[in-house]
């Protein structure tokens, strides 16, 4: 399963649901974002109770602003269509697993 990139057109349809959703706000020029993207790709098959998506902040500045993304990488966890956690900075696979536990 590939991590799908969201944009302003498909964001609400995918994220504002009754599921647990992890969003990685990133930019292509960001070194720590690239590292975290690799971690998420490596662990995506191990996370069955949470869908993972990406949002490019350069292409979707309105989404970044709406969700208060001030620095990247930034992980935001949604559950039942609401933000339940928000953390900035690179995270290891273990830290991400802890982050998605609600």
N, C-alpha and C positions, 0 to 999 in steps of 0.2 A: 504494500500500500504506500503510495507516494504522498508526501505532505503537500496538501493543496494550498496554493497561494490565493488569498482572498483580496477583494478590492471593494470599493464603496458600493458597487452594484450588488454583490452577492454576500456581503458580510452579514447583514441582519438575517437573511434567510438561513444561513448556515449556523450562526452563533446564538441567536436569540431563540433557543429551543429548550427542551427539558433535559438535554444531555449535558455531560461534563465536557467542557471544551477548553483546550489550552491554545492560546495564541502567542506566537513568537513575533513580536514587532522588531524589525531588523532593517538594515540597509546593506546593499551589496558591497560598499566600500569599507564596511566596518569589520576589522579583524576579529574581535571577540564574537561578533555575530556569526561569522563564518565558522568559528570553532563550535559555537553552540548549535548551529545548524547541523554540523556533523554528529554531535552528540544526540540530537533529536532523531536524526535519520537512523543512527545505530540502535536506538532504543524503542522506536515507534512500534515494532512488532511485539514488544514486551508489555506495552500499555494497552490493555484491552478495554478498560472502563473509561477511557478519555480519548476524544478525537483531538488531533493536533493540526493546526493551521498556521500559516505565516502571513504577515502583512508587511509590505515594503513601505516604510514611512516616507520615503521620497516620492513614491507614486500615490500614496494615500494620506496626505498630510491632514486631511479633515478627520480621519479615523484616529490618527495619532493624537491630535488635539482633543478630540471628544473623550478619549480614554486617558488623558493626562500623561502621555508618553513624553517624558522630558529627556531621557537618555536611553541609549540602546546598547546591547540587547535588552529587551524588556518583555518579561513573561506576564501574561494576564490569564487568570483562570476564571472561567465562567461556569456557573451551575444554575440550571433553570433560568437561563437568560440574564443572569445578574453577575456582576463582578464579585468574586469572593476573595481573590488574592491578586496582588500586583507586586512584582519584584524586578528590580533593575540589575544588570550585570550578568556576566557569564556564570553559568551553573553547571556543575558536573551531573552525570547521570543520576547519581545517588541523591543529590540536592533536588533535582527535578522530580524524582519519584516522591520525595518527602513533600515537595511543593504541591503536588496534585492530590495529596491525601487531604480529604475534607472531613 
